Amino acid sequence: MVTIEPLTGSEPDLYDLLVLGGLPKRAEDLAQGLAPRDFLYGAHDDDGVMLGMAFGLKSDYFHHHTVNNLLVHPDHRRAGIGTTLMNYIIEEARRVGHGEVILDLHPARPAEHRPFYSTLGFEMVDSSRARLVLG
Ligand SMILES: CC(C)(COP(=O)(O)OP(=O)(O)OC[C@H]1O[C@@H](n2cnc3c(N)ncnc32)[C@H](O)[C@@H]1OP(=O)(O)O)[C@@H](O)C(=O)NCCC(=O)NCCS
């Protein structure tokens, strides 16, 4: 089973995951740079191993959650972890009354994950973003 929970940013295995995903930012930098409106969630298995993460911003002004980085460990893709992370964020956005969730797409391959985000109900806004309007 996969569990989603907030991270502080200083988890040692977060940095390993970021490097594996080609996002070589130090986890400590992420911890220091986290603003109150940022969110950082981790997906763990039953043994506490981090299998995925999502980072983004909650904007009460724009009434949306924006997911800047969504990353699943390369050895654990296509097992529903990305979907579980996104569903968690969608539920969080609903819970605080936000009207939409924006997903930043990979800048070099914006259409590559279209099956992933369209299955979740997201539509492409432009070459860099997809959006889910919450009913
Ligand atoms: C995109 C990403 C987060 C998906 O995570 P995941 O845990 O593998 O996704 P899921 O297992 O929840 O996938 C759900 C469905 O989305 C679709 N999907 C996911 N990845 C896909 C891919 N690479 N190609 C085509 N369809 C894909 C499939 O329909 C899949 O269902 P299926 O496995 O039953 O066919 C992961 O591939 C990743 O970390 N990529 C690198 C980082 C990245 O590009 N992030 C930006 C995402 S927009």
The ligand as an SDF file (V2000), in Angstrom:
LIG
                    3D

 48 50  0  0  0  0  0  0  0  0999 V2000
    4.5000   11.0080  -15.1010 C   0  0  0  0  0  0  0  0  0  0  0  0
    4.7420   10.1150  -13.8830 C   0  0  0  0  0  0  0  0  0  0  0  0
    4.6580   10.9700  -12.6170 C   0  0  0  0  0  0  0  0  0  0  0  0
    3.6360    9.0410  -13.8550 C   0  0  0  0  0  0  0  0  0  0  0  0
    3.7180    8.3290  -12.6390 O   0  0  0  0  0  0  0  0  0  0  0  0
    3.2640    6.7860  -12.5400 P   0  0  0  0  0  0  0  0  0  0  0  0
    3.2310    6.4190  -11.1100 O   0  0  0  0  0  0  0  0  0  0  0  0
    4.1340    5.9630  -13.4180 O   0  0  0  0  0  0  0  0  0  0  0  0
    1.8030    6.8580  -13.1640 O   0  0  0  0  0  0  0  0  0  0  0  0
    0.5720    5.8460  -12.9070 P   0  0  0  0  0  0  0  0  0  0  0  0
    1.0790    4.4870  -12.6590 O   0  0  0  0  0  0  0  0  0  0  0  0
   -0.3080    6.4380  -11.8700 O   0  0  0  0  0  0  0  0  0  0  0  0
   -0.1210    5.9140  -14.3460 O   0  0  0  0  0  0  0  0  0  0  0  0
   -1.5280    5.9540  -14.4960 C   0  0  0  0  0  0  0  0  0  0  0  0
   -1.8670    5.8800  -15.9670 C   0  0  0  0  0  0  0  0  0  0  0  0
   -1.2940    6.9980  -16.6610 O   0  0  0  0  0  0  0  0  0  0  0  0
   -0.8100    6.5610  -17.9700 C   0  0  0  0  0  0  0  0  0  0  0  0
    0.6450    6.6900  -18.0320 N   0  0  0  0  0  0  0  0  0  0  0  0
    1.5090    6.9010  -16.9950 C   0  0  0  0  0  0  0  0  0  0  0  0
    2.7750    7.0340  -17.4580 N   0  0  0  0  0  0  0  0  0  0  0  0
    2.6990    6.8980  -18.8120 C   0  0  0  0  0  0  0  0  0  0  0  0
    3.6830    6.9190  -19.8570 C   0  0  0  0  0  0  0  0  0  0  0  0
    4.9840    7.1380  -19.5990 N   0  0  0  0  0  0  0  0  0  0  0  0
    3.2530    6.7460  -21.1190 N   0  0  0  0  0  0  0  0  0  0  0  0
    1.9620    6.5340  -21.4030 C   0  0  0  0  0  0  0  0  0  0  0  0
    0.9890    6.4760  -20.4460 N   0  0  0  0  0  0  0  0  0  0  0  0
    1.3520    6.6780  -19.1830 C   0  0  0  0  0  0  0  0  0  0  0  0
   -1.2610    5.1140  -18.1070 C   0  0  0  0  0  0  0  0  0  0  0  0
   -2.5550    5.1280  -18.6700 O   0  0  0  0  0  0  0  0  0  0  0  0
   -1.3090    4.6480  -16.6670 C   0  0  0  0  0  0  0  0  0  0  0  0
   -2.1730    3.5550  -16.4610 O   0  0  0  0  0  0  0  0  0  0  0  0
   -1.6690    2.0560  -16.8080 P   0  0  0  0  0  0  0  0  0  0  0  0
   -0.3060    1.8840  -16.2140 O   0  0  0  0  0  0  0  0  0  0  0  0
   -2.7250    1.2180  -16.1310 O   0  0  0  0  0  0  0  0  0  0  0  0
   -1.6660    1.9610  -18.2950 O   0  0  0  0  0  0  0  0  0  0  0  0
    6.1070    9.3720  -13.9580 C   0  0  0  0  0  0  0  0  0  0  0  0
    6.2220    8.7500  -15.2410 O   0  0  0  0  0  0  0  0  0  0  0  0
    7.3120   10.2720  -13.7550 C   0  0  0  0  0  0  0  0  0  0  0  0
    7.7540   10.4700  -12.6210 O   0  0  0  0  0  0  0  0  0  0  0  0
    7.8750   10.8130  -14.8850 N   0  0  0  0  0  0  0  0  0  0  0  0
    9.0710   11.6530  -14.8170 C   0  0  0  0  0  0  0  0  0  0  0  0
    8.7560   12.9990  -14.2350 C   0  0  0  0  0  0  0  0  0  0  0  0
    7.7770   13.8030  -15.0990 C   0  0  0  0  0  0  0  0  0  0  0  0
    7.8820   13.8470  -16.3180 O   0  0  0  0  0  0  0  0  0  0  0  0
    6.8530   14.5070  -14.4250 N   0  0  0  0  0  0  0  0  0  0  0  0
    5.8770   15.3820  -15.0850 C   0  0  0  0  0  0  0  0  0  0  0  0
    4.5480   14.6950  -15.2140 C   0  0  0  0  0  0  0  0  0  0  0  0
    3.3700   15.6060  -16.1830 S   0  0  0  0  0  0  0  0  0  0  0  0
  1  2  1  0
  2  3  1  0
  2  4  1  0
  2 36  1  0
  4  5  1  0
  5  6  1  0
  6  7  2  0
  6  8  1  0
  6  9  1  0
  9 10  1  0
 10 11  2  0
 10 12  1  0
 10 13  1  0
 13 14  1  0
 14 15  1  0
 15 16  1  0
 15 30  1  0
 16 17  1  0
 17 18  1  0
 17 28  1  0
 18 19  1  0
 18 27  1  0
 19 20  2  0
 20 21  1  0
 21 22  1  0
 21 27  2  0
 22 23  1  0
 22 24  2  0
 24 25  1  0
 25 26  2  0
 26 27  1  0
 28 29  1  0
 28 30  1  0
 30 31  1  0
 31 32  1  0
 32 33  2  0
 32 34  1  0
 32 35  1  0
 36 37  1  0
 36 38  1  0
 38 39  2  0
 38 40  1  0
 40 41  1  0
 41 42  1  0
 42 43  1  0
 43 44  2  0
 43 45  1  0
 45 46  1  0
 46 47  1  0
 47 48  1  0
M  END
$$$$
